[in-house]
């Protein structure tokens, strides 16, 4: 009589043993991974990705090639003219490779005019690559897209170095950090839902943010109970903003594990600095060495702000695979996607200086002014992140602690 354990061992051996026809290629599970990464899964979109893969074969950069690739990405990122990631998420690695190639061609053709835009294209490329990183990250280099995280990181670092000395439009500086505008109704909102027996983070957050809000006359909304429990946990962050935005001119979201390090500096100063860039400023946010960082940001109570927030909630609510909800960056992913698309693809064939690529209502602030990191974190991660994007603790407005 054959035991069940023996059957199980034989079954596992059969799974791991390549067939004769596949012996020279690899085991079937590896071929399955490659097919998934290559987007050869028998759907109606296979022809789209096959054509894109053929077009991405190494060629000399040209304006015609850039326009064709940009137009293709419009169809991928905005099917039927609607900003919706459904098609792009059907082949995230192919989308990532196309965005990386577009960034490369843009910088080659336009040089300094495309430094900031190139960075944003790479950020968006990184976002789509990360969508499948937990599943296939170790195998990316085996796909037909010929890309991986190291290539994007290296390209980003090169552009950051050039941007340091280039006369290009980037983040806004805060000139008067103690500026106050008494007429602005400003609220601070956060969501802390931690086990108090395991960490005192909630109490520390309440104390730090409460003292800062009292000093400057801001209203603190320190939310500690979830609005929803059957949705993605980070949905509570968006709902906290959505339910309170109408009562203020601006809401300043600050993550639970973010603290105010210099109480002299005001939120008003951030808004004032953004208005110096454009009176349409509605989302004020910073980038770190990776990409957009939603650990803290300001959202304006206007038609654009409400619509942007509603669309972000919708994208985080959508079922897989048409959703960003299971990515490590959570709500930051749809927020960045909606902030960049379609603006990041606009004007690529013009002769004028290209904008950074965000919607005109989005204003980037210096990370050291809005969401800087402690020096200890900077030292630990500078091998992987871009040092110029990291703050100096003595200049911090707020600092991310890393949480428990």
C-alpha positions as CSV (number, residue, x, y, z in Angstrom):
1,X,0.0,0.0,0.0
2,X,1.4,3.4,-1.0
3,X,1.2,6.0,1.8
4,X,-0.2,9.5,1.3
5,X,3.2,11.1,2.2
6,X,4.9,9.0,-0.5
7,X,2.3,10.2,-3.0
8,X,2.9,13.8,-2.0
9,X,6.7,13.4,-2.4
10,X,6.3,11.9,-5.8
11,X,3.9,14.6,-6.8
12,X,6.4,17.3,-5.7
13,X,9.2,15.6,-7.6
14,X,7.1,15.5,-10.7
15,X,6.4,19.2,-10.4
16,X,10.0,20.0,-10.1
17,X,11.2,17.7,-12.9
18,X,11.3,19.2,-16.4
19,X,9.9,17.4,-19.3
20,X,12.3,16.2,-22.0
21,X,11.0,18.8,-24.4
22,X,11.5,21.6,-21.9
23,X,14.7,20.4,-20.4
24,X,16.9,22.8,-22.3
25,X,14.6,25.7,-21.7
26,X,13.8,25.5,-18.0
27,X,11.2,24.0,-15.7
28,X,7.6,24.8,-16.4
29,X,7.1,27.1,-13.5
30,X,9.9,29.4,-14.8
31,X,8.3,29.4,-18.2
32,X,5.0,30.4,-16.6
33,X,6.7,33.3,-14.8
34,X,8.3,34.5,-18.0
35,X,5.0,34.2,-19.9
36,X,3.3,36.3,-17.2
37,X,6.1,39.0,-17.3
38,X,6.1,39.0,-21.1
39,X,2.3,39.4,-21.2
40,X,1.8,36.3,-23.3
41,X,-1.2,34.9,-21.5
42,X,-3.7,34.5,-24.3
43,X,-5.8,37.6,-23.8
44,X,-7.2,39.9,-26.4
45,X,-4.4,42.4,-25.6
46,X,-1.5,40.1,-26.5
47,X,-1.1,41.7,-29.9
48,X,-0.7,45.1,-28.3
49,X,2.1,44.0,-26.1
50,X,3.8,42.0,-28.9
51,X,3.8,45.1,-31.1
52,X,5.1,47.2,-28.2
53,X,7.9,44.7,-27.5
54,X,9.0,44.7,-31.1
55,X,9.0,48.5,-31.1
56,X,11.2,48.7,-28.0
57,X,14.0,46.8,-29.7
58,X,17.2,48.9,-29.6
59,X,17.0,51.8,-32.1
60,X,18.4,55.3,-32.5
61,X,16.3,58.0,-30.8
62,X,14.3,60.2,-33.2
63,X,11.5,62.6,-32.8
64,X,9.2,60.4,-34.9
65,X,10.0,57.4,-32.7
66,X,9.3,59.5,-29.6
67,X,5.9,60.7,-30.9
68,X,4.9,57.1,-31.8
69,X,5.8,55.8,-28.4
70,X,4.1,58.6,-26.6
71,X,0.9,58.0,-28.6
72,X,1.1,54.3,-27.8
73,X,1.4,55.1,-24.1
74,X,-1.6,57.4,-24.3
75,X,-3.6,54.4,-25.5
76,X,-2.2,52.3,-22.7
77,X,-2.5,54.7,-19.8
78,X,-5.7,56.4,-21.0
79,X,-7.8,53.8,-22.9
80,X,-10.6,55.5,-24.9
81,X,-9.3,58.8,-23.6
82,X,-10.1,58.0,-19.9
83,X,-7.4,58.1,-17.2
84,X,-7.7,54.5,-16.1
85,X,-4.8,52.0,-15.4
86,X,-6.8,48.9,-16.4
87,X,-4.9,48.3,-19.6
88,X,-1.5,49.3,-18.2
89,X,-1.9,47.0,-15.2
90,X,-2.6,44.1,-17.7
91,X,1.1,44.3,-18.5
92,X,2.8,46.4,-15.9
93,X,6.3,45.4,-16.8
94,X,5.8,46.3,-20.5
95,X,4.2,49.6,-19.5
96,X,7.3,50.2,-17.3
97,X,9.7,49.4,-20.1
98,X,7.9,51.7,-22.5
99,X,7.9,54.6,-20.0
100,X,11.6,54.1,-19.4
101,X,12.4,54.1,-23.1
102,X,10.3,57.3,-23.5
103,X,12.3,59.0,-20.7
104,X,15.6,58.0,-22.3
105,X,14.6,59.3,-25.8
106,X,13.2,62.5,-24.3
107,X,16.5,63.3,-22.5
108,X,18.6,62.3,-25.6
109,X,16.6,64.5,-27.9
110,X,15.8,67.5,-25.7
111,X,18.7,67.4,-23.2
112,X,18.2,69.9,-20.4
113,X,14.6,70.6,-21.4
114,X,13.6,67.1,-20.4
115,X,15.5,66.5,-17.2
116,X,12.5,67.0,-14.9
117,X,10.1,65.4,-17.3
118,X,12.4,62.4,-17.7
119,X,12.5,62.0,-13.9
120,X,8.7,61.8,-13.7
121,X,8.5,59.3,-16.5
122,X,11.0,57.2,-14.6
123,X,9.0,57.5,-11.4
124,X,5.9,56.3,-13.3
125,X,7.9,53.5,-14.8
126,X,9.1,52.5,-11.4
127,X,5.5,52.5,-10.1
128,X,4.4,50.0,-12.7
129,X,7.4,47.8,-12.2
130,X,6.8,47.6,-8.5
131,X,3.2,46.4,-9.2
132,X,4.7,42.9,-9.8
133,X,7.9,43.2,-7.8
134,X,6.7,40.8,-5.1
135,X,5.8,38.2,-7.6
136,X,8.6,38.4,-10.2
137,X,11.1,40.9,-9.0
138,X,14.0,38.4,-9.0
139,X,13.1,37.4,-12.6
140,X,12.6,40.7,-14.3
141,X,15.8,40.5,-16.2
142,X,14.7,37.3,-17.9
143,X,11.7,39.0,-19.5
144,X,11.5,40.3,-23.1
145,X,11.3,43.8,-21.7
146,X,15.0,43.9,-20.8
147,X,14.6,46.0,-17.7
148,X,14.8,45.8,-14.0
149,X,14.8,48.0,-10.9
150,X,18.5,48.6,-11.0
151,X,18.3,50.1,-14.5
152,X,15.6,52.5,-13.5
153,X,17.4,53.4,-10.2
154,X,20.7,54.1,-12.1
155,X,18.9,56.3,-14.7
156,X,17.1,58.2,-12.0
157,X,20.3,58.9,-10.1
158,X,22.0,60.2,-13.3
159,X,19.1,62.6,-13.9
160,X,19.1,63.8,-10.3
161,X,22.7,64.6,-10.6
162,X,22.2,66.7,-13.7
163,X,19.1,68.4,-12.3
164,X,21.2,69.7,-9.4
165,X,22.9,72.2,-11.7
166,X,20.4,72.6,-14.5
167,X,18.1,75.6,-14.9
168,X,15.0,73.5,-14.9
169,X,11.7,73.8,-13.1
170,X,11.5,71.5,-10.1
171,X,10.4,71.8,-6.5
172,X,9.4,75.2,-4.9
173,X,11.5,76.7,-2.1
174,X,9.9,78.1,1.0
175,X,11.3,81.6,1.3
176,X,9.4,82.8,4.4
177,X,9.0,79.7,6.7
178,X,7.1,81.6,9.4
179,X,4.5,83.2,7.1
180,X,1.0,83.4,8.4
181,X,-2.4,84.1,6.7
182,X,-5.1,84.3,9.4
183,X,-7.9,84.1,6.9
184,X,-7.0,80.6,5.8
185,X,-8.9,77.8,7.6
186,X,-6.2,75.0,7.9
187,X,-6.7,71.6,9.5
188,X,-4.3,68.9,10.3
189,X,-5.6,65.3,9.9
190,X,-4.0,62.0,10.7
191,X,-5.1,58.4,11.3
192,X,-3.4,56.4,14.1
193,X,-4.7,52.8,14.7
194,X,-2.0,51.0,16.6
195,X,-1.9,48.5,19.4
196,X,-1.3,50.7,22.5
197,X,0.2,47.8,24.4
198,X,2.8,47.3,21.7
199,X,3.8,50.9,21.0
200,X,3.1,54.4,22.3
201,X,3.2,55.9,18.8
202,X,-0.5,57.0,19.0
203,X,0.1,59.0,22.2
204,X,3.4,60.5,20.8
205,X,1.6,61.5,17.6
206,X,-1.3,63.1,19.5
207,X,1.1,65.0,21.7
208,X,3.4,66.3,18.9
209,X,0.7,67.2,16.5
210,X,-1.5,68.7,19.2
211,X,1.2,71.0,20.5
212,X,2.0,72.2,16.9
213,X,-1.6,72.8,16.0
214,X,-2.3,74.7,19.2
215,X,0.8,76.9,18.7
216,X,-0.4,78.0,15.2
217,X,-4.2,77.9,15.7
218,X,-4.8,74.9,13.4
219,X,-7.5,72.3,14.1
220,X,-6.2,68.8,14.8
221,X,-8.2,65.8,13.6
222,X,-6.4,62.9,15.3
223,X,-8.5,60.0,14.2
224,X,-7.9,56.7,16.0
225,X,-10.8,54.5,15.1
226,X,-11.3,53.1,11.6
227,X,-14.0,54.3,9.3
228,X,-14.0,51.0,7.4
229,X,-12.6,47.6,8.3
230,X,-13.5,45.6,5.2
231,X,-11.5,47.7,2.8
232,X,-7.8,48.3,2.4
233,X,-6.5,49.8,5.8
234,X,-5.1,52.8,4.0
235,X,-8.6,53.6,2.8
236,X,-9.1,55.1,6.2
237,X,-6.5,57.8,5.4
238,X,-8.4,58.9,2.3
239,X,-11.8,58.8,4.0
240,X,-10.5,60.9,6.9
241,X,-9.5,63.6,4.4
242,X,-12.7,63.2,2.3
243,X,-15.1,63.5,5.3
244,X,-13.4,66.7,6.6
245,X,-12.2,68.6,3.6
246,X,-15.4,70.6,3.2
247,X,-14.8,72.3,6.6
248,X,-11.5,73.8,5.7
249,X,-9.7,75.8,3.0
250,X,-6.8,73.3,3.2
251,X,-6.3,70.0,5.0
252,X,-2.8,69.0,5.8
253,X,-2.4,65.2,6.0
254,X,0.4,63.9,8.2
255,X,1.0,60.2,8.7
256,X,0.8,58.9,12.3
257,X,4.6,58.4,12.4
258,X,5.5,61.8,11.2
259,X,6.5,64.5,13.7
260,X,7.0,68.3,13.6
261,X,10.6,69.0,14.3
262,X,10.7,72.8,14.0
263,X,7.5,74.3,15.5
264,X,8.4,77.8,14.3
265,X,7.7,76.9,10.6
266,X,4.1,77.2,9.5
267,X,1.8,75.3,7.2
268,X,0.7,78.7,5.8
269,X,4.3,79.2,4.5
270,X,4.0,76.0,2.4
271,X,0.8,77.3,0.8
272,X,2.2,80.7,0.3
273,X,5.3,79.2,-1.5
274,X,3.0,77.1,-3.7
275,X,0.9,80.1,-4.7
276,X,4.1,81.8,-5.9
277,X,4.3,79.0,-8.5
278,X,0.7,79.1,-9.5
279,X,-2.6,80.3,-8.1
280,X,-4.1,77.0,-9.2
281,X,-2.1,75.1,-6.6
282,X,-4.3,72.5,-5.0
283,X,-2.1,69.5,-4.1
284,X,1.2,70.3,-2.3
285,X,3.5,67.4,-2.0
286,X,7.1,66.3,-2.0
287,X,9.2,63.6,-3.6
288,X,11.9,61.5,-1.9
289,X,14.7,59.5,-3.5
290,X,12.2,56.9,-4.9
291,X,9.2,58.9,-6.1
292,X,6.2,60.9,-4.9
293,X,5.8,60.5,-1.1
294,X,2.3,60.9,0.4
295,X,3.4,60.7,4.0
296,X,2.4,64.3,4.2
297,X,0.6,66.6,1.8
298,X,-1.8,69.5,1.6
299,X,-5.1,69.3,-0.3
300,X,-7.2,72.3,-1.2
301,X,-10.9,72.5,-0.7
302,X,-11.9,73.2,-4.3
303,X,-13.5,71.4,-7.2
304,X,-10.2,69.9,-8.4
305,X,-9.2,68.8,-4.9
306,X,-12.5,67.0,-4.3
307,X,-12.5,65.3,-7.7
308,X,-8.9,64.2,-7.4
309,X,-9.5,62.7,-4.0
310,X,-12.7,60.9,-5.2
311,X,-10.8,59.4,-8.1
312,X,-8.0,58.3,-5.8
313,X,-10.5,56.5,-3.6
314,X,-12.0,54.8,-6.6
315,X,-8.7,53.5,-7.8
316,X,-7.8,52.1,-4.4
317,X,-11.2,50.5,-4.2
318,X,-11.2,48.8,-7.6
319,X,-10.8,45.0,-7.6
320,X,-7.5,43.3,-8.6
321,X,-5.9,43.4,-11.1
322,X,-7.4,46.8,-12.0
323,X,-6.3,48.3,-8.7
324,X,-3.2,49.5,-6.9
325,X,-4.5,48.4,-3.5
326,X,-2.1,45.5,-3.0
327,X,1.1,47.4,-3.9
328,X,3.6,48.3,-1.1
329,X,2.9,52.0,-1.7
330,X,-0.9,51.7,-1.1
331,X,-2.8,55.0,-1.6
332,X,0.4,56.6,-2.9
333,X,0.2,54.6,-6.1
334,X,-3.2,55.9,-7.4
335,X,-2.3,59.4,-6.1
336,X,0.8,59.5,-8.2
337,X,-0.8,57.9,-11.2
338,X,-3.6,60.5,-11.3
339,X,-1.1,63.3,-10.6
340,X,1.0,62.4,-13.6
341,X,-1.4,61.1,-16.2
342,X,-2.0,62.6,-18.8
343,X,0.3,65.6,-18.1
344,X,3.5,63.6,-18.2
345,X,2.9,62.7,-21.8
346,X,1.9,66.2,-23.0
347,X,4.1,68.6,-25.0
348,X,6.8,66.1,-25.8
349,X,7.0,67.3,-29.4
350,X,7.1,71.0,-28.6
351,X,10.1,73.3,-28.6
352,X,9.4,74.9,-25.2
353,X,10.7,73.9,-21.8
354,X,8.8,70.9,-20.6
355,X,7.0,71.0,-17.2
356,X,7.9,68.5,-14.6
357,X,5.0,66.4,-15.8
358,X,2.5,66.8,-13.0
359,X,-1.0,68.2,-13.4
360,X,-0.9,72.0,-13.2
361,X,-2.7,71.9,-9.8
362,X,0.1,69.8,-8.3
363,X,3.0,71.7,-6.8
364,X,6.1,70.0,-5.6
365,X,7.8,71.3,-2.4
366,X,11.3,70.6,-1.3
367,X,11.4,67.4,0.7
368,X,13.3,69.1,3.5
369,X,10.4,71.5,3.9
370,X,7.6,69.0,3.9
371,X,8.6,65.4,4.6
372,X,12.3,65.1,5.4
373,X,14.0,62.1,6.9
374,X,16.2,61.7,10.0
375,X,19.9,61.6,9.3
376,X,20.0,58.0,10.6
377,X,17.6,56.9,7.8
378,X,19.5,58.9,5.2
379,X,22.7,57.2,6.1
380,X,21.1,53.7,6.0
381,X,19.4,54.2,2.6
382,X,21.7,56.5,0.6
383,X,23.1,53.5,-1.3
384,X,19.6,52.9,-2.7
385,X,18.0,56.3,-2.7
386,X,19.1,59.6,-4.3
387,X,20.9,61.6,-1.7
388,X,20.0,65.1,-3.1
389,X,16.3,64.3,-2.4
390,X,16.9,63.6,1.3
391,X,16.7,66.3,3.9
392,X,19.0,67.7,6.5
393,X,17.7,67.2,10.0
394,X,18.5,70.7,11.1
395,X,16.3,72.1,8.4
396,X,13.4,69.7,8.9
397,X,9.8,70.8,9.0
398,X,8.7,67.3,9.8
399,X,10.4,63.9,9.9
400,X,9.4,60.4,9.0
401,X,10.4,58.0,11.8
402,X,9.7,54.7,10.0
403,X,7.0,53.6,12.4
404,X,7.0,50.5,14.6
